[in-house]
Amino acid sequence: MEQLCFGERNTTFEKLQGCNVATVNALALGTTMIGIRVYDVMRAVDYLKSRKEVDGSRIGCMGISGGGTATLY
């Protein structure tokens, strides 16, 4: 899945400014970007586990940089 501020989840504004503005906005709302991204991953795993064609015991996650951090958490 694509993380917030990347790929199709990247708005035109974020393409110009990067994730800095989204990070500051998250902090102003009392959360962090990594918290939002980890929550997204948790919900993606929940969705995959709900699918009958998915073996929930074999779901894996990997990433580089921010994706690796989200995987660690």
N, C-alpha and C positions, 0 to 999 in steps of 0.2 A: 504494500500500500504506500501511497505517497504521503509524506509528512506535510503538515501545515507549512505553508510558505514555499513549497517546491512543486514542480510539475503542474498538474491541473489544479492544484490547491494553492496556486500562486497568483495573486491578483496583479494587475498592471502596476499598481502602486508599489507592491512588494518587489516587483521586478526592478524598479528604479531604486528602491531604498534597501532592499534585502530584508532580513528578518529583524533588523534592529527595532523598527517601529512596532512590529507585532510583539516583540519581547518586552518592550517598555509598556505597551498596552496591557499585556498579561500581568506584569508586575503591578500595574495600577489597579487591576481587578483582584489582586491578592493571590495570584497563581504564577506559574512559570511556564515557559514554552515547553520545557522537558516534561513537566507535569501534564500538560495538554497532550503532548505526543504520546506519552506512556498510556494515558487514558484511551487515546485512539487505538493504540495497539491492543490494549486489553479488550476493547469492544470488538475489534476485528477477530481476535481469537475466540471470543464468545460466539460471534456469528459463525465462524468456521465450525466450531464444535456443535452448533445447532443443525448443521447440514448432515443429512443421512449418509452422503457419499464421502464424508471426511472422517478419518480415524483420528479422533481428538487426542489420542496418546502419541501421535506422530507429528504434531504441529511444531515447527521450528521457526526461529527468527534469527536474522543476522543483519548487520549493517556496518557502515563505515562512518566515522565521525558522529554526527547527531543520531544516526540510525543505530550505531553501535552503543551509544549511551542509552538510548531507549531500550535496546535489547538487554543491556546490563540490568536496568531497573525492572 
